[in-house]
């Protein structure tokens, strides 16, 4: 497997920020786009960005050990505060010395606040200035999650990066509720900062909100910058909004957030989104997609994905990807995986390993291209392989905003025709 040594030839960083529990060093910037390659020194590990963080909801990724994650070169994984707070619970985690020791993971951990689950997974009772009142799924009793409680849980978990509790609304919501949620999230941030008991050991990231309203996004980002946090997240997106709105909110946010601090776009995991958002200046991503889709037998490749449950793979004795050196591609064929994913869990675990390796290899390639100042060429090569002659308009527009125009032929003659659809499943040759 590829190990991250892409910074070995670089001397001093171009820009640095230092917080009590985080040092962020920007080592290279793309001369065309807003992309940059950086090192983020956390209490437990030095992560290289742009990076993708696999999601381990309850402190583990289904079917994968922490040793396997290390071998795949994962730098940071994400845990869910709501689920970890329910089981194993803060008391047991404190006795264990934190989640790192409990799950035998010596690298970076990031925990979300738990607020998203209150809204998306549970029957929401009420959101007040105090916090989120919800119905406990186990016994039906009403419970309250406040900013202080969220921070207390995350302090017990001990993650390197914690997220503030924010007032979450759907990205499709419009009207006064969006501004109310944005302003309340700022107030909840101040309460979270006050409640944070381990600032020299853990980092608290605030979350930019404001829906799809440029004015509200601007106000939110500006207010958060005043708090001089170790890093910042861009939230409230990837919720079904049009991709044209999505990328504009991401780009607006990165234009305002400090250039010497890490920027985390929450809930982003499709390969094309990772490439585009890196060009827009984002450093960190997480999403359940790569691991969840693996459990349905879908393997990620540069042209999209392979549905290994399909019968056409039953006699295919090639690996998922001949250019991939992950343990799955090195040792198993599509035919074996087809037989396994349709009958037992082993195949799904093997596809999970491959999909995580795919994400790690993609991010490594992005970082290398930025460091070598050939990221625009990397983008074109990626889009040519992934989409062929037609590319969704939102991708064309977003890249054009950072000086990469896919409609203009490059030195190889490659150019694209934009299509209105936000998604294109397979390449169009």
ZASESE-397502 format. One line per 8 residues: their letters; for each residue x, y, z of C-alpha. Coordinates in steps of 0.001 Angstrom, whole numbers, plus 500000, padded with zeros to 6 digits. Example, Ala and Ser with C-alpha at 12.3 -4.5 7.8 and 13.67 -1.06 7.14 Angstrom:
<recs>
as> 512300,495500,507800 ~ 513670,498940,507140
</recs>
This chain:
<recs>
xxxxxxxx> 500000,500000,500000 ~ 501099,503588,499314 ~ 502405,505345,502407 ~ 502187,509108,502704 ~ 505692,510456,502100 ~ 504720,513138,499607 ~ 506148,515974,501738 ~ 509623,514447,502032
xxxxxxxx> 511230,516784,499495 ~ 509747,519969,500966 ~ 511580,522102,503482 ~ 509722,524880,505289 ~ 505949,525441,505228 ~ 504518,528447,503383 ~ 502052,529291,506150 ~ 501508,528073,509703
xxxxxxxx> 498912,528312,512444 ~ 499498,527061,515968 ~ 496834,526237,518532 ~ 497300,524479,521897 ~ 496392,521068,520412 ~ 496908,521595,516666 ~ 499621,522883,514360 ~ 498643,523367,510717
xxxxxxxx> 501366,523795,508097 ~ 500590,524661,504477 ~ 503464,523272,502399 ~ 502212,523774,498844 ~ 499560,525709,496964 ~ 498217,525088,493494 ~ 499173,528047,491294 ~ 495839,527824,489440
xxxxxxxx> 493119,526728,491889 ~ 492569,527253,495626 ~ 493943,523788,496465 ~ 496721,523352,499006 ~ 498647,520454,500546 ~ 499283,520596,504276 ~ 500290,518782,507422 ~ 497950,518850,510420
xxxxxxxx> 499743,517948,513632 ~ 497220,516491,516075 ~ 497809,515156,519605 ~ 497794,511548,518347 ~ 498997,511809,514735 ~ 500216,514077,511951 ~ 497630,513944,509175 ~ 498254,514972,505569
xxxxxxxx> 495617,517046,503810 ~ 493539,517092,501680 ~ 492351,513904,503362 ~ 489297,511682,503545 ~ 488166,510314,506920 ~ 486278,506994,506970 ~ 483311,506920,509346 ~ 483382,504505,512280
xxxxxxxx> 480041,505322,513866 ~ 480511,503415,517137 ~ 484294,503403,517249 ~ 484758,500813,514517 ~ 484262,500362,510797 ~ 482201,497238,510098 ~ 484446,494255,509371 ~ 487718,496239,509540
xxxxxxxx> 490298,496274,512349 ~ 492311,499319,513360 ~ 495474,497543,512184 ~ 493931,497163,508744 ~ 493027,500877,508741 ~ 496643,501728,509573 ~ 497845,499496,506737 ~ 495471,501352,504382
xxxxxxxx> 497161,504612,505498 ~ 494113,506181,507145 ~ 495210,509196,509154 ~ 491958,510160,510894 ~ 488663,508336,511358 ~ 485344,509729,512518 ~ 483175,508600,515437 ~ 479600,509488,516281
xxxxxxxx> 479056,511202,519625 ~ 475403,510237,519957 ~ 476026,506532,519396 ~ 479245,506449,521454 ~ 477461,508313,524236 ~ 474772,505623,524259 ~ 477152,502686,523948 ~ 479760,502126,525356
xxxxxxxx> 478959,505392,527195 ~ 481150,508149,528668 ~ 481783,506408,532005 ~ 483295,503310,530394 ~ 485288,505395,527914 ~ 486770,507477,530732 ~ 487733,504288,532601 ~ 489360,502995,529416
xxxxxxxx> 491390,506190,529049 ~ 489415,507469,526052 ~ 488288,506040,522749 ~ 491824,505814,521309 ~ 492833,503237,523927 ~ 489439,501536,523965 ~ 489560,500788,520218 ~ 493384,500417,519963
xxxxxxxx> 493728,503296,517481 ~ 496889,505410,517730 ~ 496044,507900,514985 ~ 493634,510808,514669 ~ 490010,510785,515791 ~ 487241,513265,515026 ~ 483833,513170,516692 ~ 480707,514927,515501
xxxxxxxx> 478457,516685,517995 ~ 475495,514302,517849 ~ 473127,517017,516653 ~ 472717,515682,513130 ~ 471492,512322,514449 ~ 468968,514064,516675 ~ 467382,515617,513626 ~ 467881,512985,510927
xxxxxxxx> 467544,509666,512722 ~ 465213,510313,515627 ~ 461737,511672,516084 ~ 462523,515277,516903 ~ 460454,516731,519716 ~ 461674,520289,519864 ~ 464638,522621,519352 ~ 464934,525397,521897
xxxxxxxx> 467628,527834,522922 ~ 468635,525342,525590 ~ 469315,522497,523155 ~ 467748,519666,521171 ~ 464928,517792,522906 ~ 464354,514391,521364 ~ 462773,511023,521994 ~ 465100,508296,523212
xxxxxxxx> 464769,505411,520713 ~ 465357,502831,523451 ~ 462660,503740,525970 ~ 460705,506589,524328 ~ 461565,509065,527080 ~ 462239,512710,526278 ~ 465912,513691,526462 ~ 467788,516940,526006
xxxxxxxx> 471144,517394,524260 ~ 472726,520763,525027 ~ 475999,522242,523749 ~ 477486,521619,527188 ~ 476398,517967,527200 ~ 477775,517409,523701 ~ 481156,518834,524682 ~ 481164,516813,527909
xxxxxxxx> 480594,513605,525953 ~ 483297,514495,523454 ~ 485745,515380,526220 ~ 485154,511892,527662 ~ 485615,510278,524241 ~ 488906,512136,523864 ~ 488942,512731,520103 ~ 491646,514967,518623
xxxxxxxx> 488947,517089,516938 ~ 485473,517768,518328 ~ 482566,519459,516579 ~ 480309,522049,518149 ~ 476606,521259,518557 ~ 474812,523255,515869 ~ 471165,523852,515074 ~ 470812,521603,512033
xxxxxxxx> 468271,522328,509324 ~ 467881,520655,505956 ~ 469817,522259,503106 ~ 466451,522490,501327 ~ 464923,524660,504086 ~ 464207,528303,503210 ~ 462812,531278,505093 ~ 463434,532668,508597
xxxxxxxx> 464191,529229,510106 ~ 467551,529195,508286 ~ 468706,532468,509837 ~ 467396,531426,513243 ~ 469431,528212,513066 ~ 472558,530041,511903 ~ 472416,532635,514678 ~ 471623,530005,517310
xxxxxxxx> 474569,527900,516140 ~ 476870,530875,516805 ~ 475466,531236,520325 ~ 475807,527504,520899 ~ 479423,527740,519753 ~ 480161,530255,522514 ~ 478577,527907,525050 ~ 480623,525012,523641
xxxxxxxx> 483872,526973,523943 ~ 483063,527801,527561 ~ 482216,524153,528352 ~ 485381,522730,526717 ~ 487530,521359,529562 ~ 490510,519989,527587 ~ 491619,522740,525153 ~ 495285,521706,525322
xxxxxxxx> 494422,518101,524370 ~ 491422,518434,522038 ~ 490419,520848,519284 ~ 486940,522316,518925 ~ 485857,523141,515366 ~ 482864,525439,514751 ~ 480530,524837,511802 ~ 479604,527342,509095
xxxxxxxx> 475837,527315,508532 ~ 473355,529461,506617 ~ 471720,527047,504204 ~ 471971,528103,500564 ~ 471773,531818,501376 ~ 474993,533635,500466 ~ 474379,536437,502954 ~ 473748,534066,505855
xxxxxxxx> 476743,531896,504952 ~ 478902,535000,504870 ~ 477675,536218,508258 ~ 478144,532763,509769 ~ 481710,532361,508487 ~ 482676,535868,509588 ~ 481299,535287,513090 ~ 483167,532002,513450
xxxxxxxx> 486452,533524,512314 ~ 486191,536010,515184 ~ 486501,533078,517623 ~ 489945,532154,516223 ~ 489343,528411,516385 ~ 491978,525758,515494 ~ 489976,524844,512355 ~ 486567,525257,510740
xxxxxxxx> 483880,523047,509252 ~ 481455,523761,506428 ~ 478124,522190,507349 ~ 474509,522083,506297 ~ 475251,520763,502796 ~ 475188,517365,501026 ~ 471519,517111,501963 ~ 469913,516824,498556
xxxxxxxx> 470452,520388,497340 ~ 471340,521084,493710 ~ 475045,520650,493109 ~ 475233,524124,491597 ~ 474213,525547,494967 ~ 476457,523117,496855 ~ 479729,524147,495245 ~ 478945,527862,495446
xxxxxxxx> 478376,527621,499227 ~ 481617,525671,499636 ~ 483612,528185,497611 ~ 482069,531170,499383 ~ 483017,529620,502733 ~ 486638,528893,501808 ~ 486998,532459,500527 ~ 486188,533755,504017
xxxxxxxx> 487783,531165,506309 ~ 491451,531717,507257 ~ 494054,530444,504802 ~ 496252,529126,507630 ~ 493590,526942,509277 ~ 492156,523558,508193 ~ 488741,523556,506456 ~ 486478,520534,506772
xxxxxxxx> 483529,519962,504404 ~ 481161,517628,506216 ~ 479444,514677,504567 ~ 481372,514674,501276 ~ 482674,511379,499864 ~ 482040,510937,496120 ~ 485337,510940,494235 ~ 484385,513804,491904
xxxxxxxx> 483241,515870,494909 ~ 486598,515326,496611 ~ 488495,516529,493543 ~ 486259,519571,493017 ~ 486154,520618,496678 ~ 489932,520278,496974 ~ 490206,522679,494043 ~ 487894,525015,495975
xxxxxxxx> 490232,525001,498968 ~ 488853,522293,501280 ~ 491227,520128,503357 ~ 489118,517462,505113 ~ 486151,515240,504246 ~ 484077,512446,505726 ~ 481214,510304,504435 ~ 479645,506891,505064
xxxxxxxx> 479319,506321,501308 ~ 482510,504313,500553 ~ 481954,501821,503381 ~ 478159,501688,503184 ~ 478124,501058,499423 ~ 480723,498303,499927 ~ 478238,496410,502080 ~ 475966,496242,499032
xxxxxxxx> 478777,494822,496895 ~ 479721,498071,495118 ~ 483434,498599,494481 ~ 484776,502073,493735 ~ 486898,502550,490607 ~ 488061,505578,488632 ~ 485161,505200,486185 ~ 482560,505129,488985
xxxxxxxx> 481693,501833,490655 ~ 481301,498130,489915 ~ 478193,496343,491183 ~ 479823,493019,491938 ~ 476454,491374,492600 ~ 475750,491454,488871 ~ 476024,488146,487070 ~ 478487,489452,484501
xxxxxxxx> 481245,489197,487109 ~ 480746,485495,487969 ~ 483428,484429,485449 ~ 485634,487528,485697 ~ 488991,486484,487126 ~ 490547,489952,487126 ~ 490922,492106,490258 ~ 488561,494987,490968
xxxxxxxx> 491282,497368,489777 ~ 494513,496119,488200 ~ 496308,499298,489322 ~ 495271,498944,492967 ~ 497696,497323,495407 ~ 495230,496858,498271 ~ 494999,493352,499837 ~ 491671,492738,498105
xxxxxxxx> 492916,493516,494603 ~ 496203,491712,495233 ~ 494590,488462,496350 ~ 491012,488199,495070 ~ 489173,488269,491755 ~ 485879,489844,490780 ~ 484487,486318,490366 ~ 485322,485401,493968
xxxxxxxx> 483921,488665,495276 ~ 480751,488233,493212 ~ 480223,484842,494813 ~ 481003,486183,498294 ~ 479050,489446,498362 ~ 475870,487661,497310 ~ 476110,484979,500001 ~ 478233,486043,502991
xxxxxxxx> 479831,489005,504745 ~ 483447,488193,503845 ~ 483080,489671,500374 ~ 481575,492878,501758 ~ 484503,493246,504152 ~ 486959,492773,501300 ~ 485163,495389,499184 ~ 485215,497756,502180
xxxxxxxx> 488996,497384,502350 ~ 489262,498181,498649 ~ 486936,501191,498842 ~ 488870,502733,501722 ~ 492110,502086,499818 ~ 490571,503771,496764 ~ 489748,506898,498779 ~ 493201,507001,500374
xxxxxxxx> 494929,506561,497014 ~ 492804,509298,495446 ~ 493662,511759,498219 ~ 497348,510862,497999 ~ 497209,511563,494263 ~ 495556,514927,494889 ~ 498236,515902,497405 ~ 501064,514799,495107
xxxxxxxx> 499598,516743,492203 ~ 499309,519905,494317 ~ 502869,519560,495594 ~ 504189,519038,492042 ~ 502039,521957,490816 ~ 500225,519801,488268 ~ 496819,519689,489924 ~ 494922,521151,486913
xxxxxxxx> 496312,518329,484750 ~ 495321,515834,487466 ~ 491779,517233,487408 ~ 491525,516851,483636 ~ 492878,513308,483712 ~ 490476,512392,486496 ~ 487448,513863,484717 ~ 488393,512222,481429
xxxxxxxx> 488553,508807,483095 ~ 485497,509307,485289 ~ 483131,510988,482806 ~ 484581,510937,479293 ~ 483239,513519,476816 ~ 480359,514825,478937 ~ 480643,516230,482457 ~ 477904,517575,484755
xxxxxxxx> 477539,521344,484383 ~ 478076,521999,488091 ~ 481554,520459,487866 ~ 482400,522507,484768 ~ 481198,525726,486422 ~ 482898,525054,489755 ~ 486256,524330,488139 ~ 485926,527292,485802
xxxxxxxx> 485569,529483,488907 ~ 489118,528430,489892 ~ 490576,528813,486403 ~ 490249,525252,485093 ~ 488047,525318,481988 ~ 487213,521787,480883 ~ 485430,523053,477764 ~ 488729,524330,476346
xxxxxxxx> 490886,521581,474779 ~ 494132,520792,476598 ~ 497394,519770,474920 ~ 495977,516282,474306 ~ 492861,517729,472679 ~ 490577,516684,475555 ~ 487565,518895,476255 ~ 484059,518254,477537
xxxxxxxx> 480457,519094,476810 ~ 478503,520090,479963 ~ 475259,518261,480762 ~ 472500,519525,483048 ~ 472274,516371,485187 ~ 474018,516630,488567 ~ 475106,512993,488354 ~ 476527,510879,485557
xxxxx> 476801,507209,486481 ~ 479220,506008,483788 ~ 481743,507582,481387 ~ 480445,508746,478045 ~ 483057,507899,475448
</recs>
